[in-house]
Amino acid sequence: MKKVFVFLVTAVLTFSCGKKEENKGEETTAVKEEKQFEMYEMSEMAALMEQMYVDNQRLKERIKAGDTIGQFPSHFMRIHSAVMTDKQENDAFFKEQAANFIKAQELIYKDPANAKKHFNNGVDACIKCHEVKCGGPIPRIKKLYIE
């Protein structure tokens, strides 16, 4: 299904960009070059955060169901080294929030009796950072809370 969607989007963009302009001056060529489609590519940090979100959705369900929690996902530690879209965003504030997030996540696995509390603290750490750095994902992150 995803492949079909990507194919359709690509086809639409290809055919819609192929229209010929009536005016064939040099200005038209310059305008066309500026409007070329560029595929968005996630930064290493964005991809990591997407993976952490999926992992935490699964963890949330295990905690709610009272299942075994498992082991701390070691790839979460890449939060300290993953390349960001804007490298300047990896400042002292981000590093502090990343450490708070990792601490809360580790506590889920070390203290499963209080997993819900530690999990929600991890969600709090995400939101606190995103309130300053990039607010877009906040509504989505809030859906992770265990009530």
C-alpha positions as CSV (number, residue, x, y, z in Angstrom):
1,M,0.0,0.0,0.0
2,K,2.8,2.4,0.9
3,K,4.6,1.6,-2.4
4,V,1.4,2.3,-4.4
5,F,1.0,5.7,-2.6
6,V,4.7,6.7,-3.2
7,F,4.3,5.7,-6.9
8,L,1.1,7.7,-7.3
9,V,2.7,10.8,-5.6
10,T,5.7,10.5,-7.8
11,A,3.6,10.1,-10.9
12,V,1.4,13.1,-10.1
13,L,4.5,15.2,-9.4
14,T,6.2,14.1,-12.5
15,F,3.3,14.9,-14.8
16,S,2.3,18.1,-13.1
17,C,5.9,19.4,-13.3
18,G,6.0,18.6,-17.0
19,K,3.7,21.4,-18.1
20,K,5.2,23.6,-20.8
21,E,5.2,27.3,-20.2
22,E,3.9,29.7,-22.9
23,N,6.7,32.1,-22.2
24,K,10.0,30.6,-23.2
25,G,12.3,33.3,-21.8
26,E,15.3,32.7,-19.5
27,E,13.2,33.9,-16.5
28,T,10.8,30.9,-17.0
29,T,13.7,28.5,-16.9
30,A,15.0,30.0,-13.6
31,V,11.6,29.8,-12.0
32,K,11.2,26.1,-13.1
33,E,14.6,25.2,-11.5
34,E,13.5,26.7,-8.2
35,K,10.3,24.7,-8.1
36,Q,11.9,21.3,-8.5
37,F,10.7,18.7,-6.0
38,E,13.1,17.7,-3.3
39,M,12.4,14.5,-1.3
40,Y,12.4,15.1,2.5
41,E,15.0,13.0,4.2
42,M,14.9,12.5,7.9
43,S,17.9,13.3,10.0
44,E,19.4,10.6,12.1
45,M,17.8,12.1,15.2
46,A,14.4,12.4,13.6
47,A,14.5,8.7,12.5
48,L,15.7,7.7,16.0
49,M,12.8,9.6,17.6
50,E,10.3,8.0,15.3
51,Q,11.7,4.6,16.3
52,M,11.6,5.5,20.0
53,Y,8.0,6.6,19.6
54,V,7.0,3.2,18.1
55,D,9.0,1.3,20.8
56,N,7.2,3.4,23.5
57,Q,3.8,2.7,22.0
58,R,4.5,-1.0,22.3
59,L,5.9,-0.6,25.8
60,K,2.8,1.4,26.9
61,E,0.6,-1.5,25.8
62,R,2.8,-4.0,27.7
63,I,2.6,-1.9,30.9
64,K,-1.1,-1.5,30.6
65,A,-1.6,-5.2,30.1
66,G,0.7,-6.1,33.0
67,D,3.0,-8.0,30.7
68,T,6.7,-8.4,31.2
69,I,8.6,-5.3,30.2
70,G,11.7,-6.8,28.8
71,Q,15.1,-5.1,28.5
72,F,16.0,-1.5,27.9
73,P,16.4,-0.8,24.2
74,S,20.1,0.0,23.7
75,H,19.5,2.0,20.6
76,F,17.9,4.7,22.8
77,M,21.4,5.6,23.8
78,R,22.0,7.0,20.3
79,I,20.0,10.0,21.4
80,H,23.4,11.4,22.7
81,S,25.2,11.0,19.3
82,A,22.6,11.0,16.5
83,V,23.0,13.8,14.0
84,M,20.2,16.4,14.2
85,T,18.6,18.3,11.3
86,D,20.1,21.5,12.8
87,K,23.3,20.6,14.6
88,Q,23.1,23.7,16.7
89,E,20.1,22.3,18.5
90,N,22.3,19.7,20.2
91,D,23.0,22.2,23.0
92,A,23.3,21.9,26.8
93,F,19.5,22.1,27.2
94,F,18.9,19.2,24.8
95,K,21.7,17.1,26.4
96,E,20.1,17.6,29.8
97,Q,16.6,16.7,28.6
98,A,18.0,13.6,26.7
99,A,19.7,12.5,30.0
100,N,16.4,12.9,31.8
101,F,14.6,10.9,29.2
102,I,17.1,8.1,29.3
103,K,17.1,8.0,33.1
104,A,13.3,7.7,33.1
105,Q,13.4,5.0,30.5
106,E,16.0,3.0,32.3
107,L,13.9,3.2,35.5
108,I,11.0,1.5,33.8
109,Y,13.2,-1.6,33.3
110,K,15.0,-1.4,36.7
111,D,11.8,-0.7,38.7
112,P,8.9,-2.4,36.8
113,A,6.7,-2.1,39.9
114,N,6.5,1.6,39.2
115,A,6.7,1.3,35.4
116,K,3.7,3.5,34.7
117,K,5.1,6.4,36.8
118,H,8.6,6.1,35.1
119,F,7.0,5.8,31.7
120,N,5.0,9.0,32.1
121,N,8.1,10.7,33.5
122,G,9.8,9.8,30.2
123,V,6.9,11.2,28.2
124,D,7.2,14.4,30.4
125,A,10.9,14.7,29.5
126,C,10.0,14.4,25.8
127,I,7.4,17.1,26.0
128,K,9.6,19.4,28.1
129,C,12.3,19.3,25.5
130,H,9.9,19.7,22.5
131,E,8.2,22.7,24.1
132,V,11.6,24.5,23.6
133,K,13.1,22.8,20.6
134,C,10.3,21.6,18.2
135,G,6.7,21.8,19.2
136,G,5.2,20.0,16.3
137,P,5.2,16.4,17.7
138,I,3.8,17.4,21.2
139,P,0.1,16.4,20.5
140,R,1.4,13.0,19.2
141,I,3.7,12.5,22.2
142,K,0.9,13.3,24.6
143,K,-0.9,10.2,23.3
144,L,1.7,8.1,24.9
145,Y,0.7,8.9,28.5
146,I,-0.7,6.0,30.5
147,E,-3.7,7.1,32.4
